[in-house]
Amino acid sequence: MEHSYSSASPSMHGAQTTSPLPPPADPIPTYEPNQPDSYYPSALNIFERIWHDRYHFLFQRGLQLRPRYRPGWTPSWLNTKGEFLLAEDSLEQPLPQVLDAKRMKDNITVCLKAVYRTPKEADIAKYFSSPKLLQEPTNHSVPILDVFRDPSAPDFEYLVMPLLRPFDDPEFQVIGEVVDFVTQILEGLAFMHSHNIAHGDCTGLNIMMDARPIYPQGWHFMAKSFAPDGVTPVTPLPRIDHPVRYYFIDYGVSHRFITGQSHLVLDWGGRDPDVPELKKLQPYDPFKVDVFTVGNVFFKDFYQKYLGLEFLADLIKFMMNNDPANRPSSQMALEKWRRTKAGLNPTTARWRLRKPDETVGERVVLDAIAAARQGIHSLTHLFNEDAQTW
């Protein structure tokens, strides 16, 4: 798409975005605020103005920005008595690099990302989006729907991606959802590495999901708890019944190798502060860093956060070995996970994920809700063949 893309990111776990590069600016800015003296902030911020000045260029590419960024925009709340926060066009984008748009040929909302033209990010993303590789079920690189340059800023180009959400928004609810996540991410990492590409920054900020199965009516790019109108609250469907697909985004610090080339590189790596070999500037193997970083996602975002995930312990320990020489490859980690997964009881797939800090009262209520949902599921499948959850 990141929409954190991450690199969108209120924390991405926020919006799709990455490095703080602004979209390219027009040679002659055209934005002028219509109501500079409004009590509420009715002027676009400096980054939004650049998108505003791209409105017609993007429209010619078949991409329409939201009303807030259209020439001549006047805030809709100025002439109403309603609370301005309920106005869709009051939602501000504080990040410079990404924005949503409607693809006019099919009315699908997509994510635009302006990237500085380097041999890394766009080329690697486009490589994984080739027609042949898109057919691979274990390819979990974000699909690139279109790429085009800006004639007024030739050093920049735009990536058009699906609108995605942070992988943990909404939160995971049952064990089976965690099992599916671990499987998809390890398959995707092994696939990426099999093509001699190391991501370099596999933190949670760079893992997102196509949430359309659980939000069939969509959501607003800047207000994820609301429908595209920015006003109507939306409630997600359970992902255990409506499986989503997870994607790696942002290849800004990735490394691509040719067969037989040494894997040692010298740079500061990605954003995971716990990788042992990145604590000082020294040559390191980015493939082994990827394995550690993904293991750390499993550890911090699941094992520490929820009870009942002891089956992840050995895998996490395996992947987070402090010695890169003894750390497994992504393929070895995937094979170990497949053995672990084969030993899990499928009946636990719908067991509720409990948090260590739940009070007794919270636990009783949440367990009752989970039991009710399980009862509905059981009744539904009395008359249907219940496919194995994993």
C-alpha positions, -999 to +999 in steps of 0.1 A: +000+000+000+019+006+052-014+026+040+022+020+087+029+026+034+040+019+077+060+035+069+022+047+082+028+054+108+013+068+137+029+040+153+020+013+131+011+003+144-005+032+129-008+043+093+011+029+064+044+047+063+081+045+067+110+070+063+101+107+068+104+117+032+077+142+021+060+139-012+076+159-039+065+196-041+052+214-071+075+241-085+048+266-077+026+258-047-010+266-053-026+260-019-042+289-001-063+284+031-099+295+026-106+301+063-073+309+081-092+325+111-114+295+118-117+286+155-109+250+146-078+241+125-092+246+090-060+249+071-040+220+057-007+213+073+025+217+053+026+180+042-011+180+032-006+211+010+018+192-011-008+165-017-033+193-024-010+206-051-009+172-067-047+168-069-051+174-107-020+154-116-032+124-096-068+128-109-054+125-145-039+092-133-073+080-123-068+086-086-091+110-066-081+124-033-106+131-005-126+164-005-101+178+021-074+179-006-094+192-035-088+227-049-111+253-034-119+231-003-139+248+024-142+230+057-177+215+059-181+221+096-177+259+094-214+265+084-229+238+107-237+236+143-225+201+146-192+190+163-164+194+137-148+161+147-178+144+131-169+159+098-150+136+075-130+164+060-117+174+095-094+143+096-059+155+092-029+135+079+002+144+100+026+121+080+043+133+049+047+102+027+014+084+024-022+092+017-053+074+006-071+079-028-101+064-046-092+046-078-119+059-101-122+030-124-136+007-097-141+031-067-116+010-046-097+029-019-059+025-023-028+038-006-004+062-023+032+063-012+057+089-025+092+074-024+126+088-034+138+069-064+165+045-051+175+011-064+159-006-034+124+000-023+105+004-055+125-021-074+122-049-048+085-042-043+079-043-080+099-075-083+076-093-058+046-080-077+056-095-110+027-116-125+046-149-118+054-142-082+020-128-074+006-163-081+028-178-053+007-184-022+036-179+001+045-145-013+035-121+014+051-089+000+026-061-004+012-060-039+021-030-060-009-020-081+009+008-101+041+028-102+045+062-118+068+092-117+059+128-110+071+149-140+076+179-118+098+160-094+117+133-113+136+121-083+103+108-068+078+082-078+045+070-065+037+034-054+000+025-055-009-002-030-039-018-014-053-001+017-040-021+046-042-020+084-017-027+112-016-065+117-029-061+153-057-037+147-082-050+158-065-071+184-063-109+181-091-127+199-085-165+198-055-189+195-063-200+160-058-164+147-022-164+162-014-197+146-025-184+112-004-152+117+027-171+126+023-195+097+018-167+071+047-146+084+072-174+085+061-186+050+064-151+037+099-146+052+111-179+039+098-170+004+114-136+005+148-151+015+146-178-011+148-149-036+180-137-021+163-106-005+166-097+031+140-073+044+161-056+070+133-042+092+107-069+099+094-051+129+057-050+136+055-016+120+062-032+087+037-061+089+002-052+078-030-070+068-056-068+041-085-064+065-113-064+039-127-098+050-133-084+086-143-049+074-164-057+043-177-021+043-142-006+045-128+019+070-114+054+069-077+058+063-072+083+091-100+070+115-098+032+115-127+027+139-150+044+114-165+037+080-151+055+050-175+084+058-154+091+089-185+092+110-201+058+113-185+034+138-176+000+124-172-033+142-149-060+128-160-095+121-139-122+138-109-131+118-111-167+129-141-170+107-130-145+080-093-151+075-071-121+065-038-120+046-007-105+061+020-086+042+055-073+046+058-036+036+086-011+031+119-023+015+137+010+022+166-007+041+164-041+023+193-059+007+193-079-025+220-103-034+231-124-063+237-161-059+270-168-043+275-132-030+286-127+006+256-119+028+277-096+051+267-059+050+277-029+070+250-004+081+229+004+111+201-020+101+164-016+110+144-005+140+146-035+163+168-023+192+172-059+206+192-074+177+226-083+193+247-078+162+233-043+156+243-029+189+275-017+173+285-009+138+300-042+124+294-065+094+263-086+099+241-110+080+207-093+073+190-127+068+198-137+103+186-103+116+153-108+099+149-141+117+157-125+151+134-096+144+104-117+134+110-139+165+109-107+186+075-098+170+062-132+181+077-126+216+066-091+223+033-089+204+020-123+214+040-144+239+043-115+264+009-101+257-013-131+259-016-162+281-018-197+267+008-194+240+034-216+255+037-235+222+055-205+208+083-206+234+107-230+217+102-213+183+110-179+198+140-192+216+152-208+184+148-177+163+162-152+189+195-170+195+220-143+205+247-158+183+239-153+146+260-183+137+237-205+157+205-188+147+184-207+122+176-197+086+140-186+079+134-220+062+146-238+093+123-217+115+094-224+092+101-262+093+103-261+131+070-242+133+053-267+110+063-295+133+050-275+163+017-267+145+011-303+136+011-312+173-015-286+182-050-296+190-074-279+165-101-277+192-080-250+209-083-227+178-113-209+193-100-206+228-100-170+239-067-151+242-064-139+278-042-111+290-021-113+322-036-081+336-072-090+333-093-086+365-115-113+377-146-093+366-132-087+332-123-123+328-158-135+337-174-111+312-150-118+284-152-156+289-190-154+288-188-135+255-164-159+241-185-189+251-216-173+235-196-168+202-184-204+204-220-216+209-232-198+178-203-212+158-211-248+170-248-244+161-239-230+127-216-260+119-241-286+130-254-285+094-221-277+077-189-296+073-165-277+097-132-273+079-101-277+100-090-244+114-053-250+107 
